[in-house]
Amino acid sequence: MSDYLIRRLALFLPTALIASLAVFTIMRILPGDVAEVILASGGESGISWERGQLEAVRKQLGLEEPLPIQYGKWAWSMVNGEFGGRSLFDRKPLTEILAQRLPVTALLAFYAILIAVVVSIPLGVLAAVYQDRWPDYLVRVVTIAGNAVPHFWLALVLILALAIVFFWTPPIYYRSLWEDPAVHLEKMLWPALVLAWGFSSNLTRVTRSNMLEVLRQDYVRTARSKGLREAMVLKRHALRNALIPVVTLAGLQMGALLGGTVVLEAIFGLPGIGQALVQAAERRDYPVVQSLSMVLVLFMLGINLVLDLVYVLIDPRISYR
């Protein structure tokens, strides 16, 4: 196990390096100039800009340097504690932006995952046990709808329904869980439910299909023939063996889950990484987009490593040597 862990950790660096090069290159290919955005925000019109103004702002921001040097400075700032340096737009340190934004996104993802896991696994087991009966049909309808409905559309409809039917809208301002738990949960509950519906739909369907396959195995029939209670058969013999594909799918869906937070944070006004990414992309604030994107990349790399270790806990027959 230790050798496997060392090999996996050794792959972190080249994978992160390739991802950073891709993010850096894409940001430079996109049209637009952060210097123009800064001048425009200062009240200057595009027609009145002088060439010297743009060049002065670009030189001040370091955008006149060759791209390899810009990449080298940014990459070094990612490992020396500055984590990307400063925002080009308002000169705010990236460490401060991360300290403010990361907890919000992490909590939103945690709430969505918690709701999805608590709901999807029991529903998948229920649908498998009552195959081709009304509980199974109901679960399948709900999960198909969860896969078909886009997050942004569902979020907009939900906000309109809450306002029109119940005359209630989510709080405008975000409050932390320790500062005001009631306002925090009111603000976070609805985007978490929207994310959890789509996330749990796939988990429920995979849990159902794997449970159906496991329930047909000989060792399950043997357990039943020994007189074990059905709940014990499902818990000890069927569910544990059916969970490995579910755990794999949950890890693979983390990327889609984080992508959903980008849209929902903008819709619900949550001050998380997603909202910061959207605002920075509109301003062409390169360091912010690059650094926050790398946070998501490193998170996904960590999730993939944790999943491989979780496999061993779920199924002792799996070993890495």
N, C-alpha and C positions, 0 to 999 in steps of 0.2 A: 504493500500500500504506500509506504513512504517513497519508494522509487518512482511509483506512478505519479504521486503528488509532485515530486520534484520535476519530473518531465513535463507535467501539465503547467507548472509555474514557469518553466523555462520557455514555454510557448507564448506566455503573456506578452513579453517584450516585442517580438517580431509582429505579432498580431496587432498590438496597440500602435506600433510604428506604421504599419500599412494603413490602418484606419485613420491615423492622424494625417498622413500624406493625402489620403482621399478627401478628407474633410477640408484641408487647407486648399487643395487644388480646386475643389468645387466652389468654394467661396470666392476664389479669385476669378473663376470663369463667369460667375453670375454678373449681369449688367448692374451698373450703379456705382456710386462713389460715396464713401462716408464723408469725405471732405465737402461735397456738395450738400449733403444732408445737414452737416454742421452749419454751413453758411446760410442755408435756407432757414434753419431753426433760429438763426440770429436776426431774421427779418430781411435778409437780402433776397432779391428776386434773381432768377436765373439769368436774366438779360443784363443786369447791372454788374455781374461778377467780372472782375478783371482776372486775366490769366495769372497775374502775380499773387492774387488772393488764394486761388486754388492751390498753386504750387507751394505757397507758404504754409498752408494748412497741411497739405500732404507731407511736406518736409518735417513739420513739427510732429506729425503722427508717425513718422518713419516709413511712410508708404512709397517714398522715392527710392528706397534701398532695393537691391536685387531680391527676387523672390526667395532664393536659397537662404539669404541672410535673414530675411523676415521669418522664414520657417524655423531656422536655427535658433533665433532669439525666442520665438514663441515656444518651441519644444523645450528649450532650456528652462524657461520660466515655469513649465509644467512640472519640472522635477526639482526645482530649487526652493520650493515653498511659496512662490508667487502664484502658482497655478494659472498661468495664462497672462499674468501682468495686470493691466488695467483696461477698462472699457475705453475705446477710442472716442465715444460720444460724450460721456460725462466724466471720464477719468476715474471712475469708481473702481477700487481694487476687485479683482475677480474672487478673491477669498471672501470678501464681504458679501458679494452677490450670492456666492454659493452658500454661505452661512445663513442668509435670509431665505433663499429659494429652495434649497435641497430638502429641508425638513417638511415643507408643504407637499412637495411631490412624493416624497417617501411615505408620508402619512396617507396620502390619497391612494397610492398603489397598495399600501398595506391594508387599508380598509376594503378596497375592491377585492384583493386576493382572499382576505378573511371571509368576506361574504360569499364569494364564489365557491371556496372550498367547503364551507359549512353547508351550502345549499346543494352543490352539484353532486357530491359523492352520495349522500342519502337519496337524492332523486334518481341517480343512475342505478343504484341498487334496487330501488323501488320499481323502476321501469323494467329491470331485468327479471325480478321476482314475479311481477304481474305482466309478463310478456303478452302482447296482443290482447290486453284487456284495457278498460278505460283509464286506469292510472298511467299505463304505458303510452296510450294515445295522447293523453293530456300533456305528459312530459315531452313527447316528441314535438307537439305543436308549439309549445313554449320555447323549446330549444331552437327549432327551425326559425321562429320569429326573431330570436335573439341573434342568430347568425345573419339574418337578412336585413335587419334594420340598422342603418348607419348610426354611429354614435352621435354625430353632430345633429342629425335630424331628430333623433330621439331626445336629445338635450333641449333643443329648441321647442319641441312639442311639449315636453315636460314643464318647461318654464311657463309657456302660454297656458297650459292646463291649470297649473297651480294658481296663476294670476286670475284667470277668467272664472274658473269653477270655485276655487276656495278663497279668492281674493287675498292670496298670500304669495310673496316672492322671497327668495333666499336673501339673507342679509347682504348689504352692499359691501361692508368692510369685513376683512378676514381677522379672526382672533385665534390665538393659539389655544391649544387644549388646556393649558395651565392658567391662561389669562381669563378665559370665559368659556367653559366647557359647553354650555348650551348653544351659544352663537357659533362656536367652532363646529359642533355636530350638525347644526342646521345648514351651515355653509358647505360642509364636506359630504353630507349624507347623499345628496342627490347625484352629484357627479360620480361618487363611489358606486351607487346603485346602477347607473348607466353603464359604467365600465364592467361591473360585476355581471350584468346580464349577458353581454357578449362573451365575456371570459368564461363564465360558468356553462354556457350553452355547449361549447365544444367539450369541456370536461365531462359534462353529464352524458353526452352521447358516447364518448370513448369509454367512460365507466360502465355504461349499459352494455355496450358491445363486448367488452372484455369480461364482464360478469357473466354474460350469456355463454361465452366460450368456456370459461372456467367451470361453470355449473354443470357442464356436460362431461367433465373429465372423470376418469375412473376413481380417483382418490376422493372426490366429493361424494360420489355414489357409495363408496366404501364407508365414509364417515357417517352418512345417513343410515346405512345398514347396521351400523353399530349402535344406533339408537340415540345419537347426539341430537340435541335440540336444533331446530332450523336456524335460530339466531346464532348459536355457536358455530354451526357449519359455515354460515355466511361470514362471520367475523374472523374466525381463525383459519379457515381453509380456503375460502373463495376470495374474499376482499383483498387480503394481503397479496395474493398472487396476481390479482387484477390491477393493482395500483401502479406497477412499474410503467406501463405505457401512459397512464394518467400523469405520473410525475414527469415523464419525458415531454408530454404535450404541454403541461403547465410551464415548464422551462422555456420551450420554444415560443410560447405565446407571450412571454414577458416583453419581447420587443414590440408586439402589437399593443400590449397593455400600455407601455410607456409612450408609444405613438398616440394612443388615445388621450393620454393626459395632456399632450400638447394642445389638442383642439379643445378639450373640455375646460382646461384652465383658462383659455381665452374666452370661452362662452360664459362660464360662471364667475369670472373675475378672480380666480385664485392666483396669488402671487408666488407661483412655483416656477420650476425650470422651464416648463412648456411655455408659459406666458413670456418669460424672459427671452426664450429662443425666438418666438414670433416677433417680439419688439426689436430684438437685435438684428434679425434678418431683414426687417423693413428698413433699418438704418444702415445696413451693411457694416455692422459693428463686428468685424472679423474675430477679434480675440474672444468675445463673449460667445459667439456661435461655435467657434472651434472648441473652446474649453468645455462648455456645457455639453456639446455633442460627445466629447471624449469621456465625460462623466457617465453618459448613458452606455457608451461602448464598454468601459471598464466594468460597469454594473452587469452587463450581459455576460462578459467573460467570467466574472465571479459566479453568476448564477449557473452557468454551464459546469463549472468545477464543482460547485456544491451539489448539483444534481447527480454527478457521477459518484460522489461520496454517499449520497442518500440511498442510491441503489443497493449498496452493501447492507445498509440498515434494514431495508425492506425485504431483501432476499439474501440470506446468508450464503446461498450457493454462488453468488457473484463475488469474484475476487480479482484484484489487479496485481499481477506479478510480472 
